[in-house]
Amino acid sequence: MHLLKRTTPVLRILQKSCRSVTPASVTRISAAWGSDGTRQQSTESGSGIGRRRWGVAVAGALLGLGGVVAYGSRRRREIAQAESIPAQDSLSEASGLADSTVSSSKIYTREDVRKHKTMSDGVWVTYGRDVFDITEFVELHPGGSRILLAAGGSLEPFWAMYAVHNQQHVLEILSAYKVGELSPMEETEVATDVSDPYARDPPRHPAMKINSQKPFNGEPPAEILSENFITPNEFFFKRNHLPVPDIDAQSYKLEIEVPGCQPMLLTLTDLKSKFPKHEVTATLQCAGNRRSEMNAIKQVKGLDWGIAAISNAAWAGAMLRDVLLHAGIKEGTNDAVHVRFEGLDKDLSGSTYGASIPFHVAISPEHDVLLAYEMNGQELPRDHGFPVRVVVPGVVGARNVKWLGKVSVGPEESQSHWQQNDYKGFSPSVDWDTVDFKTAPAIQELPIQSAITEPRNGDSVARDQEAITVKGYAWSGGGREVVRVDVSLDGGKSWQVASLAGQEQKAGQAWAWKLWELSAPLPAGISEMDIICKAVDSSYNVQPDTVAPIWNLRGVLSNAWHRVHVKVQEV
């Protein structure tokens, strides 16, 4: 069937879901996607043909049939609300938007479907009892050729990995490609791996604010952060990209690969017995911490983190430097430019989470990079990387790879999606039509940060209180120490200096945050207060005063002055 006839119902769905989408803008989706998550395409208008380079974050989607909606629109903020729409059980009931020329009565066997696994034979898949020919959709898929993993079989095993696909608008798009149904004589195929891949995830504290359930991403109530210099394990923010692997410590082996030497395998016992145990207290922060404040300016793509995607812990393990030297690396090796980490958390294609850091950071004794097996005096919890994770103090959380399976040294960065096509910052002028991830470096050290944990935005204080107490945290990347936190109770008209609390740290190795507090008389004659905090580090880096100038399409690096609005109530 001609592509235009296939896409007609999809256009209607897109136009219903996102008012700004036009047939012309959807036509632009038909570009070929590269394996690096970028694409080169032509756009046609009355003035001729232009060239645009699009870069997109695959965001881990294996079978992202909803990707046309998620990435095809210029204004993806309008489509985000569709994620709350519940999915229907049967595509046969999905709003009646299937192309009228497609017969849903033709009957096929599973053997018929298995014959269509390639682009030359046509790519067919099943969902429930429905059969779909998605050949023409393959090139539209944001995840590229990974969609072919389901060719000739069922979508259920793959959609179980990413629950985002179980939504009405995704099913409506898929319905446009329906060609028939499975024979009633066919038993429903239940693949051995259809079971929920997240079923073995560990339990989490019920107080955690859940930003996504599968994979699990959650942050603690903000006020808990300022109660303890060391964040309790159960309240340490949790950032997962894939299901939590269930790893047997007895059979665990870590592969170390350095130029010019044979690969080396280390057991957990080896790490504990062959290398000195090193301890470091370090704060980890997600690149998307405080993303919700960017969403308030303009919708971005990513989890809606509040101010608590940051935590502080005492880590212990083997120094990465010691392990690399033991494996035979020489500090002057020409090919030693990057150190790459691969996790044991995998998607259904076998792809693992990965990241890398500069070699000079990994090999430096001053950077305290750990292969950690303890957190706050206990073995690593499963959510935080059991049995071994990387801890790179002063560097964005995305490089602190959990469930570590391999460390390698080489001339190139990790080619992982999360290193190449995510966790990068861009100008506010860059949108999803113009972004090219290759033009920006991967985030490593994070900028100065602070936030108010008490009072919370929208809280009320009684007029008869003699004083108001404001609490929060402050931290800076790269080992730069927080030297001051300024607090304003009147929207920035006047400022007071908060008191700082934290452990003594060496210059250039201030890996842990500072907690701060200010108690001040409650201003007279007011009914509301705008409280602001801003921090200064040892290099005199300061936070920007507003969010708009640092807004970016991924909502990362959000570190503007933090503000809370508080009402003063008469008693």
N, C-alpha and C positions, 0 to 999 in steps of 0.2 A: 504494500500500500504506500502511496506517495506520502512523503514526510509532512507536507502541508495538511493532508487529511488527518494524519495522526496527531498533529500538534493542535488542530483546531479546538478540541475540547480542553486541551491543556491551557490554551490561551484564555478560554472562558473562565477556567478555574483561577488562573493567575489574576485575571482582571477582577474577579470577585474578591480575591484575598488581598489584593494590593491595588488600590485605585490608580496609582501612578504608572502601572505597567501598561504598555501598549503593545500591539502585535509587533511593531518594529523593534521594541526593546527586547522582546522575547526572542526574536529572530537572531539577535546577537549571541544568544546562548549557544548557537550551533557551531562554536569554534571547537577545534581539537584541543584536548587537554593534554599537557605534558606530564611525565612521571614526577616532575618536581612540583606539581600543583599549580603551575602557571600555564597560561595559554596565549597564543597570538591569534588575532582574529580581525576580520574586516567588518566594518559597519557601513551601511549604505544609506545615504540621505539625498535630498534634492540637490545638494551641492557637490555630490560625488562620493567617492569611497575613501574613508579614513581608516587609519590603522590605530588600534588601541592594544595595549598590553595589559592583560588582567592577571593579577596574582590572587589566589584564593587560599584560605586555610581549609584543608580537607576536613579538619576537626574530627579526625578519627572515623568518619563515616565509611563503613564497608559497602553497604548496599543502600546508599543514601538516595533513594528515589525522590525524597523530598528536597533534594539539593537544587532542583530547578527552581523551586519556590525560594529556597534559602539564599541562593546565589544569583539567580537570574534577574532579580529586581534591583533597580538602582536604590530603592528605599527599603532596605531589609528591616528597618525598624518597624514598618507597618505589618510585616508578616510575623513578627515575634509573638504577637498575641494569639496567632493560630496554633501555637504549640500547646495551648491548654485545651484544644478541642479533642474530645475523646474519639478513639477509633471505633469503627463498626466491626462486627465480627465477620461479615461477609462483604466481599467487594461487589457481589451481585446486587447489593442494596445501596451501594455508594452513590447516592444522589442522582442516578440516572444520567450521568454526563458522558457515558461511553459513546463513542462515535456510532451513529446510527447505521453505518455501513458495516460495522463489525458484528458478526453473528455470535451470540452467546450460547446458541443451541448446539453448535458442532461439538461432537464428543471425541475425546482423545484418550489414549492410554498413557500410563507413565512411560512406557517404552517409546511411544511417539515423541514425548517431551525430551527424553534422553538423547534422541537423534539430533537435537538442535542445541549444540554446545558451542558453535563457532560462528563468527560473523558471516562466513560463506554459506553455512547451512541455516543461518538464522539463530538467534539467541532466544530460547523459550525458558520460562520459569513458571512455577505454580505457587499459588497462595490459597490455602484452603483447598477447595475443589475447583478453583478457577485457573485457567491457562492463559498465559500472556506471551506475546511476541514483543520483546523489548529491544529488538535489534537496532532500531532507529534511535533508541534512547541512550545506547551505550556511550556515544560521543557527547551526549549532554550531561552525563553523570559527573558530578564534581570529584568523585573518588577515582575517576579514570577507569582503567581496565579491571579494577578489583570487583566490579559488578559481575564480571564473568565467573567469579567463584561459584555463583549460584546457577550458572548456565546448565540447562538440562535437568534441574532439580527444583527443590522448594526454597522459598525465601525465609521460611520460619527460623531455621537455625541462625541465620545472619541477622534477622531483625531482633532476635532474642538478645543479641549482643548490644544493640543500640535501640533502646526503647523509644527514642525520638521518632522512629518511623511509624509507630503505632498511633497515627493521628489521621483525622478525617481528610485533611488536604493532601496528605501523601497517598492515601488510598484512592482518592479521586483521580490523581495524576496517573496512578498505575492502572486504573480502570479504563483509561483511554487506549490501552494496549491489549485489552482482552480479546482473545480469538476463539475461545470456547471453554469447555468444562471437561473435567475428568469423568470417565465412565463411572456410573454408579457401581459397576462391578469391581472397581478398583478400591482396595482398602486404603484408608487414609494413611499416608506415609508418615511414620514418626521416626525421624532420624535419631541416632543414639545421642547426638549432641544438641538436640532441640531444647533440653532442659535449661532453665535459667542459668546463664553463666555467672550470675551474681549471687546465686543461692548460697554459696559458701563464704560470702563476705563476712567479716567479723561483726559482732554487735557494736553499736555506737551508743554513746550517752544520749538519753532522750532530750536533754537540754540543747543539743546542737541544733543550730538553724540549718536546715537542709536546703542547699542551692541546687542540687541534682541528686536523684536517688541512684540512678544507674548510668554511668559510674557514680559512686558516692562522692559528694563534695559538700563539706559542711564547715561552719565556723561556730565558735562558742558565743554565748552572750558576751557582749563587749565588756561589761563591767567586771567579768571574771578575770580578764587579762590584767587589769591594774591591781588585782588583789594579791598576785603572786609574781615575784620576779621570775621564778621558774614556773612555766606553765605546766600544770598536771597533764600527764599523757592523754587522759580521756578528754581533755578540753583543748588539746593542741589541734589547730585547724587541719582538716583533712582534704587533700587535693589528689584525686585519683583520675586517671585518664582511661583506665580499662579495669576489668575485674581484678580483685585482689588475688594473687596466686597463693595457693596452699603449698608451701615448700617444706620438705622434710629436711631438717637441719643435719641429720646424719648422712644423707646422700648429697647434700649441697656441695657444689664445686664452683669456684670462681675462676674464670679464664683470664689470664694476663698475657697480652701480646705486645711485644715491643720490637722495633726494627732490629734486624740482624741477629735475633735470638729465637730459640724454639719457644713456642707457646708454653705457658706454665699453668698448672691447675692447683688451686689452693682450696683446702677444705676450711670449714669454720674453725675447726680445731687448729689448723695451721695458722690462721690469722691471729688466733689468741695465744698461741705458744711460740711462734717463730718471730714475732715482732713485738716491740715494747708497746704497752697500752698507753695511749695518749688521750687526754681529756681536754675538752674545750666547751665552753658555754657559748652558744651561738643562736642568734635569732634567724628564723627563716620567714620569708614573706613571699606570698604569691604575687606574680606580676600583675594580677588583676585585683589586688586589694583596693578597696574603695571604688571599684568600677561603678557602683550604683550612682555615684555622684556625677560621673560622665554620662550615664544613662539619663539623668535628669536634664542634661543639656541637650543631648541628641542621642537616639538609640544607637548602641554599639553591639557588636557581636561578642557574646561570652557570658559566663555565669555572672549573676547579679550579686557579686560580693559586696558586703558591707565593709566595716572598718576592722573586722576581726580575722582576716585571712593572713594573720601574722601571729607568731608565737615564739617562745624562748625556751630552750632546753639545754641540759648538760649532756653532751654526747661523749662517747668513749669508743675507741677502736684503734686499729692500726693506721699509722700515717701512710697516706698514699705514696708519699715520697719514698718511704722505706720499702714498700712493696715493689715500686718500679725499679729502684736500685737493685733489689734482690733479684728481679727478673732480668737484669743485665743492661738496663738503659744507661747511657752515658749522657751527662748533662749537655754536652756540646754536640750531640747527634743532629745532623742537618735535617733529617726527616721528622724530628721531634718538635712539632709545631702545636699540635692539638692532642688532648687526651679525651678519648671518646668512651662513653658509658652506654651500656645496653642493659635494660631491665629484663626481668623474667615475666613481666606482665605482657600478655600477647593478645592480639585480635585473632579472628578466625583464619586469617591468611597466614598467621605465624609471625607477622610483623610485631616488633617489640617497641616499647617506649625507649627513646634514645636522646642523648644530649652530649655536649662536649664543652670543655673549658680550655683556655690556653695552657700549653705545656708549662710555661714559666710559673703559672699559678700552682699547678699540680705538684711541681718538683720543689717549690720553695719551702724551706722549713718555717718561714715566717707566716705562710698562708694557712697553716694548720688544716690542710685538707685531709679528711678522715675517710677510711672505710669503716664506718661505725657499725657496731653490733650491740651497743647499749644506749639507752635513752633514759635519762633521769635515774640512773642506778639500776635499771631493769633491762632485760633483753628487749630488743626492739619489738614493739607491738606490730602485729601484721599490717595494720593500716599505715604504718610508718616505715615499712621496708624489710621486715624480718625475712631472712636472718641478717642481711648486710645491706646497707645503703651508703651512698656517697653523701658526705656533708662538706659543702664548700662554703665556709664562712664568708659573709659579706656579699654573696652572689645570689641572684634571683633563685627562688625555690625550684624553678623548672630545671635547673642544672643539677640539682641534688637528687640524682636518680635513685629510686627505691628498688628493692628486690634485685640487687645488682647481680648480673650474670656474666658480664664481660667488660674488661677494661682494655683498650687498645691505644697505642700511640702512633701517630702518623702525620703526614703533611696537610691533611684536610680536616675540616670540621666534620662532625657527625652529619650524615645525610638524612637523618630522621626528619620527618615532617615538622616535629616540634622545635627543631633547631633551624630549619630552613624556611618554613612557611608559617611560623607562628612566633609569638613572644618577641615581637619587634615593634618599635615605635615609629609613628609617621606624623607628618604635618596634619593639622586640622583640615587642610585643603584636600587631602587624599581621601578618596572614597573607594568603594568596591569596584567601581568602573575603571579606576585609574591606578590602583595599587599594584606595585611590583615588589614582592618581598625580597628579591635579590638586591634591591637598592639600599637596604637597611641592614646594619649589623645586628646579630643576635644580642639580646639583652644579657649582660653579665652583672656588673655591679649595679645596685639600685640607688636611686637618689635619696636625699634626706626626706624623712617622713615623720609625722606625728598625728595623733588623733585624740579626741576627747572621749573617754569611756564613761565618765560620770560628770554631770547629769546627762541623761539621754535626750536626744532631740524630742521636743514635745512634752517633757516633764514639767511639773509645777513645783514651786517652792513657796512655803508659807511666808507671809509678810512679817510675822513675828520672829523669824529666824534672825539672829544677830549676824551670822556670816554664811556665806556659801562656799562649799568646797568643790573644787573642780579637779578631776583626776584624768590621767591619760598615759600614753606611751610615746616614746620618740626613739628613732633609730635611723642610722645612715649606713649605706653599703660601703664596701671596700675597706672596712676597718676604721672608718672615720668616726671619732667619738662625738656624741651629742654634748655640746658644751653649754647650751642654753635653750630654754623653752619660754616663750613669751605668751602671755594670756591676756586677752581683752574681754571685759564684761560689757562693753558698750559698742560692739560692732566694729572695733578697730580704731576708735577715737583716742583711746588711751590704753596703755599696756602695763602689765606687771610681770615680774620674773617669777616663775614657778621654782619650787625646790625639786632637785633631782635625786633619785635613789637608784643604786645599782652597784655592781661589784667593780673593784679597781681593775683596770685593763691597761695593757701596754700601749704606747703610742703606735698607731698604725695597725693595731690588732684589737680594736674595740668591736668585737664581733656581736656583743650582746646589747640589747636595748637598754634604755633608761626609763624607769617609771617616774612620773612627775606628779606634783600636787600643788595646788594653790588654794589657800583659805583666805578669803577677803570679806570685808563688811558688805552686806547686801545694800546696794545703792538705794537711796531714799527716793520716793516719789516716782517710781516706775511701775508699770504693769507687766512688762516683759523685758527679756534680756536676750541679746545676741552675743553668745560666747564664742570666742575664736582662740585657736592655738596655732602657733608656728614655731618651728625648731630651727636651730643653727648648729652646724657641725664644726669639727676642728679645722676644716678648710674654709670656713665661713660660707659654706653653701647654705642657701635659705630656700624655703618653700615659696612657690609662686602664690600670689594672693587669690587668684580665681581659677576656675576649672576650664573655662572656654578656650583660653589660649593653648592649653596642653591637651585638649580633647583629641582623641585618635580613634580610628575605626575599630580597634580591638579593645579599647578601654583599659590599656595597660599604663603603668607609670603614673597613676593618679595620686598626686601628692600636694595638691593645693592646700591652703589654709583650711583647717577643719572647723566647721561652724555648727553649733547647736542653738536652737531657739527654745527658750525657757519662759514660762509664764510665772508671774508673781501673783499669788492669790491672797486676797484679804481674809483674815481670820474672823 
